[in-house]
Amino acid sequence: MRGAGRGAAQDTGARHCDQFPLASLLRHGENPRMAFDAFALILTMLGLGMLFARLQVLPDSAAEVLNRIVLYVCLPAAVLIYVPRLRMDASLLGIAVTPWLLGAATIALVALASRWLGFRRDEHAVLLLCVALCNSSFVGYPMVQALLGEQALPYAVVYDQFGTFVLLSTFGLYVLARYGGDAPPTLRTVLLRMLRFPPLWALLLGLTVMPAEPPAWIAGGLQRLADALLPLVMLAVGLTIRLRLPRDEVKPLAVGLALRLLVLPALAWPLSLAFGLRGEVLQANVLESAMPSMITAAALAISHQLAPRLAAALVGYGILLSLLTLPAWAWLLQRWG
């Protein structure tokens, strides 16, 4: 597509295309058709979910059922496909550590914002959960695949399984205990929660017995199950998304969205360079750091009556805004990463 001798008209069009992140990604990516198809599918399934919710054509439990299918079937299939392809090196440690360092930065930044703007205690707790914990699996896997290509997915799995998931099971439970009135989590509670997480077992299998190139019938079956991840997740998100702006919580909402979608990925970039990450490893690490708030984190906050409107708004607006910010980050990473 970029061979010499194409003519001045095409060169002008190419330079014009570079001014727009998504257009540039579609032109420069290894598989531009896949990126375009993925975004079309995301918007379609998100819209269908919102339409179905408005028309009430599906049971109230439909989103929960879809999320369980993703958790117990599609996510483990994706992990089993991509983890065996990992090349074990020091860069993986940098990816796994990044969410923890960003979590520490979140504690400091949210504390400063809460003191400066006078946020309530429950608003402070929701910001800790929904800023520190990103949607690195349900949204992260398909978006990394769409924007960076399938070869970057193993790094997204490392970020999610060794970073975000363990952070949720430790830091997330601690925040809920401190601000929601629960008993502080014990080591046994944390370990049991982790052992009940199906993708963790898939991760262990992928690191030990699963070959990088399994028999065709196994690889084909797993691929079909993993391909269902994107449409099912976006349909479930559309069914549950809430866009009612909490007027008395506009400030914490704006702070949470800015930190989650802009500030933390901006911090992840120099962190990745400090860890020696380059190329698609760096791009996957920063892009995962730019994902919107974790739906599970918001759901836990809501179940503990911690600023439920704010938690729902952070997820809803975050997902929609990320459809703009994620291509922008991917564009920046491909130009200067």
N, C-alpha and C positions, 0 to 999 in steps of 0.2 A: 504493500500500500504506500510505502514511503520511498520507492526506488527512484533513482536519478532519472532526469529527463521527462518528468511528468508535466512540465510546463508551468508558466508563471501563474496561471489561474489557480491551479491546484495548490501551489505554494502559498498563495494569498489566502486561500480557504483554510489551509492547515494552520497558518499563523492566527487567523481569526478563531479557529476552533480551540487553540490553546488558551484563549481568554476565558473559557468556560470549563470548570472542573469536570463535570460529567461527560461533556462532549470530548474533552481531551482524553479522559479515561477510555472512552469507547474507541477512540482512534488509536491510542498507544498500547492498550492492553493486549495480552497474549490471546485473549478470546473475547473480543468486543461484543460478539453476538450473545455470549453467555451473560455478560454484565447487563446488557439491555434487557434480555429476557427475564433476568432475575428481578430487576427493578420493576418491570411491568407486572410480574407476578406478585411482588410485594404490595404494590399499590392496589392491584385487583383484589387480592385476598383480604387486605385491610379494609377496603371499601365494602366488600361483600359482608365481612363480619359486622361492620357498623350498620349496614342495611338490615341484616338479619336480626341484630339486637333491637333496632328501632321497630321492625315489624313483628318482633317476638315470634318468629317462626321456629325457633329451636328452644329446647328446654333450658331452664335457668342453669342447669349443671353442664351444659354443652362445653363451655370453655374449660372447665375443670377436667372433663373427660379428655378433651383434646390435649391439654397440657400433660396429662398422665400418660397418654399414648406416646407423646414426644419423649417424656422422661424415661419411660420403661422400654421403648422400642427404638425410636428414631435416633436419639442421642447415643445410646450404646452402639448402635450400628455404625454411626459416623466415627465414633472413637475407635472401634475395631478396624475400620478401614484405614484411618490416617495415622494412628499412633505407631503401628509397626513400621511405617516409612520414616520415622524420625531417625536422624543421624545423631547419636549421643555425643554431645560436646559441651563445652563450658557455656555456650550461648544460651542453652536451655535453662541454666540456673538464673541467668539474668532475666529471662522472661518470667520465671516462676516468682522471683523476688519483687518484680515491678509492682504488682497489685498491693503488696504489703507496704512498700515505701509510699505509694500513693495513698494508702489507707492512713499512714502516719501523717502525711501532708493534709489529708482531709480533716483529721482531728484538730490540727492547728488552725487551718483556714476557717472551719466552721466555728471554732471557739472565738476567733477574731470577729467574724461576721455577727455572731450572736451577741457579743458584748457591744459591738459598735451600733448595731441596729436594734438591739433590745428584743431578740426573739424569745418566745416562750420556751419553757423546758421541753414540751412535747415537740415543738417545731425543731428545736436543736437536735433531738433524738432522731427525728425523721431525716434531717439533713445528713446526720452521721451515717445512717443506714443507706439512704438512696444516692448519696454521692460516693461513698467508699465502695459500694457494691454495684458493679455494672452488669448488664445483661450480656455476659461474654459467651454464653452458649446458645440460648434460644434465638437471639438476634445476632450474636457475634459470629457463629459458624457460617450461616448463609451470607452475611454481609462481607465477611472476609473472603469467602469463596467468590462472591460476585465482583468485588472490587480489586482483589489481588490475585485471584486464581486459585485453583485447587491445590497447587503445590504449597501454598501458605497455610493451609488448614491444620497441619500437624502442630504448628506453633500456636495457633489459636487454642487447640486442645490443651497444650501445656499451660498456657495462661489461665485457662478456665479451671482445669482440674487441680493443679498445684497451687494456684493463686486464689481466684475468686471463690471457688467452692469451699476451700479450707478456711478462708477469711469469713465467709458466711457462717460456717459451723463453729467458729470461735469468737471472733470480734462481734459478729451479728448477734449471737446469742447473749453475749455480755451486755451489749447495748440494750437489748430487750429486757434483760434482767435488771439492769440499773434504772432504766427509765420507765419500764412497764410493770414493775412490781413483782416479777417472777423471782424465784430463788436463783442465785448465781449458778451458772452451768458448771457441773463437775466434769472431770476428765472422762468419766464413764458416759455421761450424757453426750459429750462431743463425739466420742468414738462410736457410740451406737448410732448417732445421726449420720455419721460418715459411712458406716457399714450398711445402712439402709438405702444408700444412694446408688442406684443401678449403674450409672456411668462410671463410678469408681471401680466396680468389678470388671467392667469392660476395659478400663484403663489398665488394670493389673493383668488381664488376659492379653491385651495388646502389647504390653511390655515384656511378656514372658513367652507364651506359647503360640500366639498368632503370627503366622508368617507374613512377610511384606507382600508376597504374591500368593494368596491362597488359591485353591482350585476354582475354576471359573464359575461353577454353580454357587459356591459360597460367596465369592466376590460379587457376582451379579445380584444375588438376593440381598446382601448387605447394602449394596449401592442403591437398590430400589427403595429399601426402607429409609436410608439416609436422605434420599431425594425428597421424601415426603415431609422432611423437617420444615422446610421453608413455608410451603402452603399451609400446613397445619398450625404452625406457630402464628403466622400472620392472621389466619382466620380467628384463632383464639384471642389474639390481641385486639382485633377489631370488635369482637363480641364484648370485651371487658373495658375497652378504652373509655376514659371519662375526660371530657374537655371543659367541664364547668369550672370557670376561673374563680378560685376562692378569693374574693375581694379583700378580705382582711388578712390574707396570707400571700399577697402579691410579692412582697419583698423577699420572704424566704423562698418562694417559688423561683423568682428571677435569680437569686443567688445560687440555688441548687442547680438550675439548668446551666448557668454560666460555668460553675465549677465542674459539673459532670461532663459537659460537651466540649468545653473550650480550655479551661485551666488545667485539668488533670492530663489530658493528652499533650498539652504544651509542656508540662513537666516531664511526661514520659519520654519525650524525644531526647532531651539531653541525658536523661538517665540511661536510655538505650545506647547512646553513643559512649557514655562512661563505661558501660558493661562490654563495649567492643562489638555491639551488634551492628550489622550492616545489611544492606540489600533488603530482601523480602523478610528476613528475620526482624529487622528493625521496623519495617513497615507493618508487619502483623502485630508486633508488640504495641506500637503507638495506636494503631487502628482499634485494637481490642480495648485500649485505655479510653478510647473516645466513644464507646458504646453507651447507650442511654441507661437509665437506672434499672436495676434488677426488679422484675415483677414480683418475685418471691419476697424480696426485702420489703417492698411496699405492702404486700399482702400481710406480712408478719406485723408491720407497724399498724395497719388497720385493725388486725385482730386484737391488738393490745390497746386499741383506742388512743393511739399516738397520732394526733393531727391527721385523721383519716382523709379529709379533703385534700390536704397538701400532698400526702403520699400518692393518692390517685392522680392528682394533677401532674406531679413530677414524672410519673410513668407515661401518662397520656401525651402531654406536650413534648416530653423528651423523645418518645418514639417518632412522633411526626417531625420534630425539628432535626432529628438525627438523619432523616432521609435527605436533608440538605447538608448537614455538617460532615457526615461520614464521607460522601464523595469529595467534599472540599479537602478534608484531611488526606484522603487517598491521593488526590491530585498533587497536593503539596509534597507528600512523601515520595511520589514518583518523580517529581522534578528535583527535589533537594535531599531526599533520603538516601 
